[in-house]
Amino acid sequence: MKIAPCVFLITGGCSGLGAATSQMAWETGARVLLADRCTPPPDHPLHQLDPHQERWHWMDTDVSDDTQGSAAVYMAQDRFGRLDVLVNAAGVAFEECLHGREGPHQLSTFQRVMQVNLMGSFNMMRLAVSVMMASPPRSGDCGDASRGVIINTASIAAFDGQMGQVAYAASKGGIAAMTLPAARDLARDRIRVMAIAPGAFDTPLVAGLPEERQAALAASVPCPTRLGHPREYAALVRHIVENDYLNGEVIRLDGGLRLSTT
């Protein structure tokens, strides 16, 4: 599916992977709705590229809330006429062991991570489908008709989570696990579902770690030995949208990194 005429809805689009994806989409000719609890900061790429917001819009959105999620989906339709691509990049992470010095893992922390990462992705996915199905299909380079693409963000923690990542790994594992059945559910509607499992990326989540932890993460990546750049995630999003034969799969984007036990 060609990106240029598409309408993107990007959750968590005000920073990190979501912001880089919004820049890629806008520069490729798409129209973009950012759904995020945070407002786009002054240095957000879309502020620089399109200060009058002719091809983008932001909406305060709790992705795990039915009403707010629905409002974001229909805002994309009302403002830009349709919805073609949903990229779920919103997420939270907390480090907490199943049982630590202060006792058992807090249930509230686990619930929060699952609510935003897994429930939020599912919520936005289910709501976006109705608008995608109502739009005329677009044709790809190989002549395939497509009504939309959904790209969720998993993590390599879904497959080799470290100590203290039980909640985060569970939420991202759920995203990975629902990719294939969701793709099968939507195949007859010509909507593809994919997931990206990033490794250690230079995002606000990683920036919150101590510098020595960031350096150790970067050094553990086989090749190239560095943190991933958000634009590399955005480049994979572009390829997924444009390659109509990618469906029902989770792609690791990690430079060959396999997380150690700690």
C-alpha positions in Angstrom: 0.0 0.0 0.0 1.4 3.4 -1.0 1.9 5.7 2.0 1.5 9.0 0.3 -2.3 9.2 0.4 -2.7 7.3 3.7 -4.0 8.5 7.0 -2.0 7.3 10.0 -3.1 7.1 13.6 -0.1 6.8 15.9 -0.5 6.2 19.6 2.4 7.5 21.7 3.2 9.7 18.8 4.6 12.6 20.7 8.0 11.1 21.6 10.4 8.2 20.8 9.3 5.6 18.3 6.0 7.2 17.7 7.4 10.6 17.0 9.9 9.2 14.5 7.1 7.3 12.8 5.0 10.4 12.5 7.9 12.2 10.8 8.4 9.4 8.4 4.7 9.2 7.5 4.4 13.0 7.1 7.6 13.2 5.0 6.3 10.4 2.8 3.1 12.3 2.1 0.7 10.9 4.7 -1.7 12.7 7.0 -1.1 12.0 10.7 -3.2 11.9 13.9 -1.1 11.7 17.1 -3.0 10.0 20.0 -1.1 10.6 23.2 -1.6 11.7 26.8 1.3 14.1 26.4 1.2 17.2 24.2 3.7 17.4 21.3 6.7 19.3 22.6 8.0 22.3 20.7 10.8 20.3 19.2 8.5 17.6 17.9 9.3 17.0 14.2 5.8 17.8 13.0 5.9 21.2 14.6 9.0 21.9 12.6 7.7 20.4 9.3 4.1 21.6 9.4 3.7 24.5 11.9 0.1 25.2 10.7 -0.9 21.6 11.2 -2.3 21.2 7.7 -1.5 17.4 7.6 -1.4 16.5 11.2 -3.4 16.8 14.4 -2.9 15.8 18.1 -5.6 14.5 20.4 -5.2 13.8 24.1 -5.9 10.1 24.3 -5.9 7.4 27.0 -5.5 4.4 24.7 -7.0 2.0 27.3 -10.2 4.1 27.5 -13.1 3.1 25.3 -14.5 6.6 24.9 -11.2 8.3 24.3 -9.9 5.7 22.0 -13.1 5.8 19.9 -12.9 9.6 19.8 -9.3 9.5 18.4 -10.3 7.0 15.7 -13.2 9.0 14.5 -11.2 12.3 14.7 -8.9 10.7 12.1 -11.9 10.0 9.9 -13.6 13.4 10.5 -10.4 15.4 9.9 -8.8 13.4 7.1 -11.7 11.4 5.6 -10.5 7.8 6.5 -8.0 5.7 8.4 -5.5 3.5 6.7 -2.7 2.7 9.2 -2.7 2.3 13.0 0.7 2.2 14.7 0.4 1.4 18.4 3.6 2.9 20.0 2.2 4.0 23.4 3.7 2.1 26.3 5.0 2.2 29.8 7.6 0.1 31.7 8.3 -0.4 35.4 11.1 -2.6 36.9 9.8 -4.8 39.7 10.6 -8.4 40.6 8.0 -11.0 41.4 9.2 -10.9 44.9 11.7 -8.3 46.1 13.1 -6.7 49.3 9.7 -5.0 49.9 7.6 -8.1 49.3 5.5 -9.4 46.5 5.1 -7.6 43.2 2.5 -4.9 43.5 -0.7 -5.9 41.7 -1.4 -2.3 40.8 1.9 -2.0 38.9 1.2 -5.1 36.9 -2.3 -4.0 36.1 -1.1 -0.6 34.9 1.5 -2.0 32.6 -1.0 -4.5 31.1 -3.7 -1.8 30.9 -1.6 0.6 28.7 0.6 -1.8 26.8 -1.7 -4.8 26.1 -5.2 -3.5 26.7 -4.4 -0.2 25.1 -3.1 -1.8 21.9 -6.1 -4.2 21.7 -8.5 -1.3 22.4 -7.2 0.9 19.6 -6.9 -2.0 17.2 -10.5 -3.1 17.7 -11.8 0.5 17.4 -9.7 1.3 14.3 -11.0 -1.7 12.3 -14.5 -0.2 12.0 -13.3 2.9 10.3 -10.8 1.0 8.1 -13.6 -1.3 6.9 -15.8 1.7 6.0 -13.2 3.1 3.6 -12.7 2.1 0.0 -9.6 -0.2 -0.4 -6.3 1.2 -1.8 -4.2 -0.7 -4.3 -0.5 -1.6 -3.7 2.3 -2.0 -6.2 1.3 -5.6 -7.0 -2.4 -4.7 -7.4 -3.6 -6.0 -4.1 -6.5 -4.2 -2.5 -6.0 -3.2 1.1 -8.2 -1.5 3.6 -5.6 -1.0 6.3 -2.6 -2.0 8.2 -2.2 -2.4 12.0 1.3 -2.4 13.5 1.6 -3.1 17.2 4.8 -2.6 19.2 6.0 -5.7 21.1 9.5 -6.0 22.5 12.3 -8.6 22.6 11.4 -8.8 26.3 8.4 -10.8 25.1 10.9 -13.6 24.3 13.8 -13.1 26.7 12.7 -10.8 29.4 15.1 -9.9 32.2 14.8 -9.9 36.0 12.3 -7.2 37.0 10.4 -7.3 33.7 7.7 -9.8 34.5 4.9 -7.3 34.0 6.5 -5.7 30.9 7.3 -9.0 29.3 3.8 -10.3 29.9 2.3 -7.3 28.3 4.6 -7.5 25.2 4.2 -11.2 25.1 0.5 -10.7 24.8 1.0 -8.3 21.9 3.1 -10.9 20.1 0.6 -13.7 20.8 -2.4 -11.8 19.4 -0.7 -10.9 16.1 -1.5 -14.0 14.1 -5.0 -14.6 15.3 -5.8 -10.9 14.7 -4.4 -11.1 11.2 -6.6 -14.2 10.6 -9.6 -12.4 12.0 -9.2 -9.5 9.6 -7.9 -11.2 6.5 -11.4 -11.3 4.8 -11.6 -7.5 5.4 -8.2 -7.0 3.7 -6.6 -5.6 6.8 -3.1 -6.8 7.7 -1.8 -7.0 11.3 1.9 -7.0 12.2 4.1 -6.4 15.2 7.6 -5.1 15.7 9.6 -6.3 18.6 12.3 -3.6 19.2 15.5 -4.2 21.2 17.4 -1.5 23.0 16.4 1.8 21.4 17.3 5.4 22.2 13.9 6.4 23.5 12.6 8.2 26.6 12.0 4.8 28.3 15.7 3.9 27.9 16.8 7.4 28.7 15.4 7.0 32.1 17.9 4.3 33.0 21.2 5.1 34.7 23.9 6.0 32.2 26.0 2.9 33.0 22.9 0.7 32.2 22.4 2.4 28.9 26.1 2.0 28.0 25.9 -1.7 29.0 22.8 -2.2 26.8 24.5 -0.6 23.8 27.7 -2.6 24.3 25.7 -5.9 24.3 24.2 -5.4 20.9 26.2 -7.6 18.4 26.0 -5.4 15.3 25.9 -2.5 15.1 27.1 -2.1 18.7 24.8 0.8 19.8 21.3 1.7 20.8 18.7 1.6 18.0 17.6 4.9 16.4 13.9 5.6 16.4 14.1 6.3 12.7 15.1 2.7 12.1 11.8 1.6 13.7 10.0 4.1 11.5 11.8 2.7 8.4 10.5 -0.8 9.3 7.0 0.6 9.7 7.2 2.1 6.2 8.4 -1.2 4.8 5.6 -3.1 6.5 2.9 -0.7 5.1 4.4 -0.8 1.6 5.0 -4.6 1.5 1.5 -6.2 1.1 2.8 -9.7 1.6 3.8 -9.0 5.3 1.1 -10.2 7.5 0.6 -12.0 10.9 4.2 -11.8 11.9 6.4 -10.4 14.7 9.7 -8.9 13.5 12.6 -8.5 15.9 14.4 -5.2 15.3 17.4 -5.5 17.7 20.8 -5.8 16.0 21.0 -9.4 17.1 20.6 -8.6 20.8 19.5 -11.4 23.2 18.9 -10.1 26.7 20.8 -11.6 29.5 19.2 -12.8 32.8 19.9 -9.5 34.6 
